């Protein structure tokens, strides 16, 4: 009887847990924790160094010094409209709390869940006001709250991390609550803040045109073409923030189940195939494809060597599959293989090429002399 009672209790516990779970809770997650397979090749690339946004890094003491800045930005936010205060803002956020919680992994600390609305307000107001400040939308009579370049760059870097995010609908609500009629929409201000070189030194074409209505009118970094035996690869700068940005975009694509094409993942894989050593970086740099702004070419090679470790590549939805097919067809052509061997063996340097040409000319002259001697003998 005791055994039956124990089994019944275990079954009840199991059934209660299953009731609380559903596929919808998994599908609703949009702000992910980076999996171990991706993280282990460079943990620092996914970890905030200065500011915590959202619940995942909320308790880290080394990030606590930014809390005073959050409060200053919250104060500025509240002064924009006389009819709002902390209580009224929390009341509005409470309406979105349950939906916002679903965006994160289920295993949040209980004390963070209790204070979740307050965290959304503090972090959300920081983001909205920081972006306004970067776009020149601070109150005229006030100074910039974050006015040091190094600090601004670090904050921007942290705000682009996958684990350091707030649901976009929370930011939209906060922005709309205090929006000036002449102010651009939030998307445009985000685009300016994070994808303008004067702000964080990430080239605009990294945005893939996803953040602006008319941004696909320009060339993006993903416009890789293979034509007449040559790769056409848009130029890009390798800067301090590049690896972190790329890794977090790839991590988002790897975790998201709603994306049809994974541009950053596929691009990272292509570049990892092209760049094996510093010699490859040197070749790409000499041809105007890579602008190396971080130091030695070996450092650039290391970035791309490790970029797609732990990454799953989808062959069915590879965005550059057509160009890759052209490369394979070109490579398998016997004529092109022969020409490639000739270039590799005899034309690697100007001196080697000159020697080869001289040898060919000498051979032709010898053949001509032999033919002429033969014809002369016949006469």
Order of alpha helices (4+ residues) and beta strands (2+ residues): alpha-alpha-alpha-alpha-alpha-alpha-alpha-alpha-alpha-alpha-alpha-alpha-beta-beta-beta-alpha-alpha-alpha-beta-alpha-alpha-alpha-alpha
